[in-house]
Amino acid sequence: MEPSRLETYYKPQHLADFGKIAEGSPDLGKKFFDYYAAVFADGALAAALWVADKPPGLYSMRHVVGL
């Protein structure tokens, strides 16, 4: 693997602590989670619009974004 490329944009071992992100600053944590939810809401809407006319099957976001 090239040094400049990551397999994921996060370190999987950090997932266990994700829910603790707001412990030091609840207000900042709320802003972060509100933003995070909005990012995923946009993607969910795009996926719903894309899949509306597709036959039943198993799809991923790679299909939605054309990868």
Backbone bond lengths (Angstrom), bond angles and torsions (degrees), N, CA, C in turn:
res aa  C-N    CA-C-N  psi(-1)  N-CA   C-N-CA  omega(-1)  CA-C   N-CA-C  phi
1 M - - - 1.462 - - 1.526 108.51 -
2 E 1.315 115.77 137.39 1.460 120.90 177.60 1.532 109.76 -67.45
3 P 1.321 118.15 144.69 1.465 120.23 -179.87 1.523 113.52 -60.08
4 S 1.329 118.36 -27.80 1.463 120.23 -176.40 1.528 113.20 -86.71
5 R 1.312 118.41 -4.20 1.467 121.03 -176.98 1.521 110.68 -112.96
6 L 1.298 116.11 134.01 1.461 121.87 176.61 1.521 108.69 -109.18
7 E 1.316 117.13 147.32 1.458 119.66 175.80 1.522 110.37 -71.10
8 T 1.310 117.83 -32.23 1.461 123.48 176.00 1.520 107.46 -135.14
9 Y 1.313 116.31 163.65 1.460 119.47 178.99 1.526 111.23 -88.33
10 Y 1.304 117.33 4.84 1.459 122.09 178.99 1.522 107.87 -138.85
11 K 1.302 115.36 166.70 1.459 120.24 175.25 1.525 107.23 -97.29
12 P 1.327 118.35 118.93 1.467 121.02 -175.62 1.526 113.82 -52.01
13 Q 1.324 118.43 -33.11 1.464 119.98 -179.77 1.529 112.35 -66.91
14 H 1.331 117.48 -16.79 1.464 120.72 179.27 1.530 113.07 -81.92
15 L 1.326 117.17 -13.41 1.468 119.86 -177.74 1.528 112.71 -59.95
16 A 1.300 117.32 -34.08 1.466 120.51 -179.50 1.526 111.89 -61.04
17 D 1.320 118.26 -27.47 1.463 122.43 -178.26 1.532 113.37 -97.44
18 F 1.307 118.38 0.89 1.460 121.50 -175.08 1.532 112.23 -57.12
19 G 1.316 117.49 -41.85 1.458 121.25 -179.35 1.519 113.73 -67.54
20 K 1.312 117.54 -16.07 1.469 121.91 -178.69 1.532 112.30 -89.99
21 I 1.316 117.18 3.32 1.460 121.65 -172.04 1.530 112.90 -58.75
22 A 1.315 117.60 -26.58 1.463 121.17 -175.85 1.529 113.44 -96.94
23 E 1.314 118.29 2.84 1.468 119.94 -175.36 1.523 113.15 -59.00
24 G 1.306 119.16 -38.76 1.466 121.44 -177.51 1.512 113.79 -80.21
25 S 1.332 117.39 -25.31 1.458 121.87 -177.17 1.534 109.14 -151.69
26 P 1.334 117.08 90.01 1.463 120.28 -177.37 1.531 114.15 -56.77
27 D 1.332 117.73 -38.17 1.472 119.72 179.99 1.525 111.31 -65.97
28 L 1.316 116.85 -43.96 1.455 120.98 178.26 1.531 109.84 -66.10
29 G 1.314 116.02 -38.77 1.460 120.13 177.37 1.517 112.09 -61.70
30 K 1.325 117.22 -41.36 1.467 120.65 178.46 1.521 110.57 -62.85
31 K 1.332 116.59 -43.17 1.474 120.23 178.03 1.527 110.31 -60.56
32 F 1.327 116.41 -43.35 1.458 120.58 179.99 1.525 110.72 -62.12
33 F 1.334 117.45 -49.09 1.461 119.51 -177.38 1.525 112.02 -68.81
34 D 1.316 118.39 -32.14 1.473 120.79 173.84 1.528 110.16 -63.14
35 Y 1.327 116.29 -44.52 1.466 120.67 177.96 1.525 110.20 -63.32
36 Y 1.313 116.96 -46.91 1.465 122.98 -178.67 1.522 110.29 -58.51
37 A 1.331 117.29 -43.29 1.465 121.29 178.56 1.526 111.07 -64.45
38 A 1.317 117.51 -39.45 1.468 121.06 179.91 1.524 110.87 -64.95
39 V 1.318 117.55 -38.91 1.466 121.32 178.60 1.524 109.68 -61.18
40 F 1.313 116.90 -45.59 1.457 119.76 -178.93 1.520 111.71 -72.93
41 A 1.311 118.55 -29.61 1.468 121.42 177.61 1.522 110.25 -63.23
42 D 1.329 117.52 -42.50 1.467 120.91 177.50 1.524 110.78 -60.07
43 G 1.312 117.16 -43.88 1.463 121.33 178.94 1.514 112.07 -66.04
44 A 1.328 117.14 -39.19 1.456 120.81 178.66 1.524 111.12 -64.79
45 L 1.318 116.76 -40.23 1.460 120.52 177.90 1.525 110.46 -65.20
46 A 1.309 117.65 -44.49 1.463 120.90 177.81 1.523 110.89 -59.59
47 A 1.336 116.78 -42.19 1.460 120.46 179.54 1.525 111.39 -66.10
48 A 1.318 117.48 -40.54 1.463 120.86 179.49 1.524 111.06 -63.49
49 L 1.310 117.05 -42.05 1.464 120.54 178.70 1.528 110.77 -66.86
50 W 1.322 117.40 -39.02 1.451 121.72 -179.30 1.529 111.61 -66.91
51 V 1.324 117.10 -43.26 1.466 121.05 -172.72 1.533 112.91 -82.25
52 A 1.319 117.56 -10.38 1.468 120.91 -174.12 1.525 113.35 -55.19
53 D 1.311 118.76 -34.92 1.456 120.26 -177.77 1.531 113.45 -109.00
54 K 1.340 116.79 16.10 1.463 121.27 179.88 1.528 110.08 -93.76
55 P 1.327 116.62 150.95 1.468 119.45 176.24 1.532 110.60 -69.07
56 P 1.326 118.04 159.97 1.466 120.15 177.50 1.529 110.13 -55.15
57 G 1.294 115.70 140.09 1.459 120.30 179.79 1.511 110.54 172.58
58 L 1.302 114.96 -176.90 1.454 121.82 179.43 1.520 108.23 -102.72
59 Y 1.314 117.24 117.99 1.452 123.03 -178.41 1.520 109.86 -123.60
60 S 1.318 116.25 157.44 1.465 121.10 174.51 1.515 108.36 -127.46
61 M 1.315 116.21 174.04 1.469 120.09 178.01 1.527 110.44 -65.27
62 R 1.314 118.30 -21.18 1.467 119.85 174.77 1.527 110.28 -61.83
63 H 1.320 117.00 -37.11 1.464 120.17 176.24 1.525 110.17 -65.92
64 V 1.310 115.63 -44.29 1.469 121.16 -176.63 1.522 111.48 -60.37
65 V 1.321 116.87 -44.83 1.457 120.75 -176.38 1.528 112.77 -90.62
66 G 1.323 117.15 -0.21 1.454 120.90 174.26 1.522 115.38 80.51
67 L 1.312 118.18 29.83 1.473 120.34 177.53 1.507 110.80 -91.70
